[in-house]
C-alpha cells in the first residue's frame, strides 16, 4: 500500500549534530582512560593503548620521521614485502611490492627540500591506523609546499600491508 503524503527530505545536518552531541555527552559521562604519551612529550596525553596498538603507533611515527629524513630504505623496512600503496598519483590499483615502493619514495624525497612531515593525530581500530598528515617544505625549485593528507594503514604481522593516502587538493 502506498501513501499519497509526500515524504519530507531527510535532514542529515540535524542528524550529524545530534549524533555529535550524543557522542560528546557520552564522553562527559564516561571519559576514556588516558595515559602519558610513551615518547615523553610533556603535556600530551593519549588514550591508553594495547602493546599491539603501541607498536602500530610507533611504526606510523617512525614512518613520518623517515619520510622527513629522506630515509628510503628505512621507510621500506616498515612495509611487508608485498605491500600496496594507493594514492592519487598511483591510481586506484596502486603500486605493489618493495621495488615499486622504492621508486615511489625515491621520487618523493628527491622532489622535496627542507621539509617536515608529521601526524596531527593517530587513530587505531583493530589492525587499521589513520593518521592525518601535515607536511610543510619546499619543492626542488624553491616553491613553498603545504599539504594535509590522510593516511590509512592496514597492518599485517607488524608491517604495513596497505597504505592508502588521500591528498588535499
Secondary structure, DSSP 8 states (H G I E B T S, - for coil): ----S------HHHHHHHHHHHHHHHHHHS---EEE-TT--TT-EEE---HHHHHHHHHHHHHHHHHHHT-HHHHHTTEEEEEEEEETTTEEEEEESHHHHHHHHHHHHHHEEEEEEEES--EEETTEEEEEEEEEEEETTS-EEEEEEEEEEEEETTEEEEEEEEE--
